[in-house]
Amino acid sequence: MLFHSVELWVSEGLIPASNQTIVNGAITTILKHHEMLEHEGWKLVVVPVPTKLSIYRDRCDWPVRDKDLLSLHPVVSDKADEIYDRLISELQTAKISVLDLRAVYRTYRSSHPHDLLYPAGETHWSGLGLKLAADATADLVAQAAGIRRRQFTPSYLEVEEVADMTAAYDPLPQWTSRLTSVYKYRTLLVNGDEGKGFQYAQNPTSLLVLAGTSYSGQFTWHIGQPVGFAWVLGTQLEECEFHNGAQAGHGSYAAFAQFLAERHTKEQDFAARRHLTDFPKVVVWEFPVRDLGSLNGR
């Protein structure tokens, strides 16, 4: 099981004090935007992605000495729960709809200890981890905004973590005899549920915008088809127009900043096309906890 040192600061917990500053700053930013959006009638749903280390810390040899080049300050044990607990608690106290994805993953692991929610050598979630996150987020959106839930399982998700490997392949047609199984999985990924692809609402009565990171868009970007977190989440909600605003490599605030800049246009355009004056409007803000620092001062 391979990990990435970029997550190690979260495993330090709320000591040193600099980590407390990061967490407090992120919470302040989220609370400020929640208040503004609530005043405008938007429902904010926050999806903090826990570190891979905090989910699979039992597969890591502690102490970890990869924090710096000299290894003068090894991380003795995983204390990421201190940061995640603080974030979840503060947002829940403020009446913000926030998904405790860490609890979702740990509950699943307790009964499926050998399944991979994050693939080896990668800190993004696997196809299975993506599915669990999308299902739980859809439940929270339905509860928070009153949008009806759809029970829908795309067939490509059956490949689970194999999907992560397949995303890196683009076999040429002449290779299909040797790589039939790989090519089959890629076809399932691209085509979605028996080739139907995304089930766009015919007469949407609600609007949802996803402001996410590479976690939300990784499959879509690798394959060039809508099969990522945004795609799966959109299939789980009835009569909901879905806008995927995920961005990769620009930090946890970039996509949300773009949403803020475009929210009035999206809302007015939807209302005009659908002849609606009152409708649920939701923004799902997904970001990895390891990148909380990018929210400070926003």
DAQUI-V518757 format. One record per run of one state. SS is the DSSP state (h for helix, s for strand, l for the rest). FROM is the first residue (numbers start at 1). TO is the last residue. If there is no record, write none. Layout:
BEGIN
SS	FROM	TO
SS	FROM	TO
END
This chain:
BEGIN
l	1	4
h	5	11
l	12	16
h	17	39
l	40	42
s	43	49
l	50	51
h	52	55
l	56	56
h	57	59
l	60	63
s	64	64
l	65	74
s	75	75
l	76	79
h	80	93
l	94	96
s	97	99
l	100	100
h	101	111
l	112	117
s	118	118
l	119	124
s	125	125
l	126	126
h	127	145
l	146	148
s	149	149
l	150	154
h	155	159
l	160	161
h	162	166
l	167	172
h	173	175
l	176	179
h	180	191
l	192	205
s	206	211
l	212	213
h	214	223
l	224	228
h	229	235
l	236	236
s	237	237
l	238	239
s	240	244
l	245	253
h	254	274
l	275	279
s	280	288
h	289	295
l	296	298
END
